[in-house]
Amino acid sequence: MTGPAPERPGVSRDTPLTSVEVARLLLRTASLAGVDARELAATAGVPAWELAVGAGMIPAALVARLWELFEQATGDPYPGLAVAQRHALGDFGLYDYLITTSATLRDGLRAAGEYLHLVTTAGRLEVAEEGGGSLTYAYRCREPGSRGEELCLQFAVAAFCAGARAVTARRIAPAHIALPQRPPSSAAAFVAALGTTSIDFGAAAATFTFRDQDLDLLLPTADPLLAEILARYAAAFPAPPPVTWYERFQQLLDETLDAASPSLGGMARQLAMSARTLQRRLADHGTTWREELDAARRRRATNVGLAVGPDAVGLARQLRYADARSVRRALRRWSGQA
């Protein structure tokens, strides 16, 4: 592997994004194959702080690069299939529950296409052909052409086919599969993973076809009331925002303040950078370490209540001040009182 990719500029509004959960799934699978997941992420240009967030989106180009590096590092001839086998319903949170609470497989796949932006804005799932007792779905990427995109399509088709078996609790087989990639030396792995021998390679698009009788199967996990609630929530919920370094820094600072007195050096170590680099990054955001620490203490003070009086000592302890006098000065400063 080469060294870490250079630090990238900010993410624009039009940048295709993919859930950080996809990157985590990829890296977990790589780790199980004996690959150093941290090195793999660093080489792709995915900082450790991005992988540490609870939820969020990262540039899809980074995930495509991860796919390519995963293939090189593991030597796995079928990377998309391997990662799809590690995916479990629930990994993608709200998105997966929108599918599992649907009434039928058809409804679940409709929800999968409608709310795909919760997982990625770099692709789309749409009905490509209907009739003859079956329905064909196409999965398309916004920026096709790379090997990473081919592996992403391989993963998406395999994940939807495996998901169909999981949500119906039946070993249903797709009527047909088409993939844009070149034909492999053997299709045995694809047949085993996808559940059908009807597979075309070198196709114009990635598609999978299910028979109407399978699409109309009732899901054991169907929950109409919960499905309606989740759909209302998802309809008002835009694509998760991109993970930003500054937001991760503030989150870490708040978490550290909960447990101990934060320090510039300690925070820099958690973000895998030097103290000088951290100061420079904060300056780029028009702020300083002292200002950020003060703001974090103010947020915490708001959460625990601003009463001083006999509780000043306790409040000073919670805000990691040396004494009650320091917390009183801070409270006066925040309130603007003399």
Helices and strands as residue ranges (DSSP letters): E 17-19, H 20-32, H 37-44, H 48-52, E 57-59, H 60-74, H 79-86, H 94-100, H 105-114, G 116-118, E 123-131, E 134-141, H 147-168, E 176-179, H 188-194, E 199-201, E 206-211, H 212-215, H 224-235, H 245-259, H 264-270, H 275-284, H 289-304, G 309-311, H 312-318, H 324-335
